[in-house]
């Protein structure tokens, strides 16, 4: 999804007949409500489902509905109309805004095409293996719009906190206080917000075991509207769906767009996926992070269209760490496991009081709700926060596998580290990384004659991992050892330079931690550089010297001597792999 493709899209696509119930009201921002009220007819021309167009719709609203005494912000305008909605009593209670008169919505604020887009992303849902209410962001991630906009609403209200018992509400810590700030997990950057858990800027990985939700949670004394409306409520209710089953809901499932240059339909990769997909978690974390940012920055706040453009671009307020590429790392700092457990528990308790006849909550004791909250937090941590963001093959435009892939016998005992050498330069955004993946796959298939790209995974410098042959199939990365370990490559030449700290942390900590949790790596796995088992200079001197300091490095395996041939001066690919695909 390169930028020139988005800019050249001819927006004359014909929308299929709408399949949303017009009585389902979105909770988020003004233009979503507007899209529901101005229901487009079947066959109306529609826009591709890009985040860019969501941002454009917000920009139009901000331009055509300027701030006045009776219309402070587009978000406040929505909230005044939202109070009349009978749906979602918990969200209505938490995001209630007093003193605003309902304002009649102007039916001409959005162009017909943006109205059609708003209708399509109004409500998040999963049905029949399809996911609705999601858009494709510039970083290649798919984002559910509803939880994102709910977080923006909560943030504009300043982190409204509801105390137990339900007799008072209060703002969080004073945004002008000089309390310590939360540090972003991304190196060289600190995304700050007061009143939250402090993280040292020297932290390079999360201690998830130390923050395990397994310990008995303390009774919640309050709920934070921001965490409840973005994540905690949906997480709790999903784990209440079927209390009789022993298997938890399937969380964090990815999917594929029908076409990357003009996405309209999103199909999930697992038909058993719960509504808590990767796209939902992306939107929920984006909403929580941006809502937190809005809650403490001084007036005048930036327009939401500008804020989202920065967040899904180079970074909010020129901070490259506060952007969508690093939502998982920043989200893990913002939301500790004990905090999330309390917020899920508190959300269920509050909903139980607001809606005593709720079918899932009737007869549930406090202890039972606490167990649900702890279980939900643990599964969310394992399925999402513990793992790096991995773009599936369909996201970078992979060609089909040639032949029949050979299954791996899991778990494996090794992680083989490579550098690609060519492409020589690191890829720093989705367009570059996806192009690098396609080029490598084409070279491996068409020039080398292999069945597929050789690597199991490839780590970019954009905050993402790219799926090659993946967790389940034998790769072509480490001659004679392909079936014994996963081959993971950094994009770039690391003979003299190093990957970014974020990329190194992904390879060293995040990817193995995820593989251990999922049973793909053995608990005693070892890390080896490619040169330790094959006569090659891969993964480069600079990178290999860093590998030798990693705790899982197999120091007892001595590097093989690689003959310095003329391929370096000729700018050809080094002979990292044999001419035949070793299956």
C-alpha positions, 0 to 999 in steps of 0.5 A: 500500500504505497502512498502513490497507490493511495493518491491515484485511487479512482474513487468510483467504486460501487458499494455493495448493499449496506448490511448494518442495522441503522439502529446500531449507533456508533459511540465515538465521534460526530462523523460516525453518528452523521454517517448513520443518520444519513444512511447511504443507499445501495450502489452509492460510490464509496471510498477504499477503507483507508485510515487516510479517508477517516482522517479526511472526514474528521478534517472536513468536519473540523473545517465546516463545524468550527468551535463556538460557544454552543459547539465547543468541539466535534466530539462534544457535539457527538456526545450531546447527541449520544446521550439519547442513545439507548445502547451501551449504558456503560459507555453512555454513563462514563462519557456523559457530558453535562450542560450541552444541548443537543445540536441538530446535525447538518446533513451536508457537512460530509461529502457523499463519499465520506458519508458512505465511508463513515457508514461502513466503519460505524460499528465493529463486528465479526460475522461469518469470518469477516470483520467489519468497521476496520480500515487499513492504516499507512503502517500496514496495520488494520485498525478498528475505528470504533474503539479508537474514536471512543478513546478520543472521546474519553481523552477529550473529557480528561480521563473521567474516573468513576469511584466506587460506590457510585456516588462521585466522579473525579478527574485523575491527577492534575494535568499540571502536576509535576509528577513523573511521566511515563516513558515510551518503550521505544528507544531514544523517545519518551511518550509522556503522560502524567498520572500513570505507571513510570517506566525508566527510559533505560528499560529495553523489554517488559518483565511480563512475568513480574506483571503477571495477572495470576496473583489475586487482584485487589477490589477495584476502587474506581474505573477509568473511563478511558480504559473501560470504553476502549478495552476493558469492557469488551475484554470482560464481556468476551470472556463472559460469553460462555462460562461453561467452556474450558477453552478461552476465546480466540484472541488477536486474529489477523486477516487479509484485505481483498485488495491492498490498493483499494481495500473493501472487505477484510477476511479473518485468518481463523473462522473461530476468531472472537470479536477481539481481533488484532484490528480491535486491539490495535484500535483499542490501544490507539484510542487509549494512547491518544486519549491519554495524550489528549487528557493531559496536553494543555489547551489548545489541543490539536485538531483530531485530524492532525493528531491522527495524521501524526500518529499514523505518520512520523509521530505525534508532536515529532516524537517518532516513538508515539506512533502506531508502529509502536502501539504494543510497546507503548500500550504495555507501558500505559496498561500494566497487567494489574491495572488492566485486571482491576479495570476489567473487573471494575467495568463488569461490576459497574455494568452489573449495577447499571444493568442488573438484568444483563444476561451475562452478569446476572448471578455473578459474584464478585469473586467470579468477576475477579476470576474473569478479569484475571483470565481475560488480562492473562490471555490478552497479555499472551495473545497480544502484548507478549508478541511483536506485531507480525504482518501476515503474508497477504499484507505485504503482497506475497506470491503463492508458495510453489509446491507443497510446504513441509510442516515443521515438527514443533517445538524447535530448539534454535533461532538462526539470525541473518541479515539480508545484505541486499536489500542493503539499507534498512526499511523504515516504513511499510511501503519500503519493507513490503517492497523488500519482502516482495523483491526477496521472494521474487529473487528466491523463487525466480532466480534461486529456484526455491519454493518461497522466500527462504526466511521464516520471518523478517524484521524491519526497522519500522516496528514490524515483523514480516511473515515469511514461511512462518511458524509452521513450515520448513524454510530455506535459510540455514543449510542442513539446519532448516528443520531444526530452527527458525531463520529470522533476518534483519533487513539491511547490511550489518557488517559495520552498522547495527539495526535499531534498538527496537529491531534488536529487542524484537529479535532478542526478546519479543519474538522468542517470548511469543514463540515460547508462549505459543509452543513454537520454541523449546524452553531451552532454545539457543540463538545462533548467528548464521555463520556459526553453522554455515560458512558465511559472513552473515549476519555481519560482523557488527551484528554478530558481535552484539549477538554474542552478548545475548543471554540465549547465544550459543557460545559453544558453537564456533563460527565457520570461516567464510572466504572473502570472495569478489561478490561484495565488490560486484554488489551481488548477493552473497552465497548464503544459501545453496542453489537448490531449496533444501527441503 
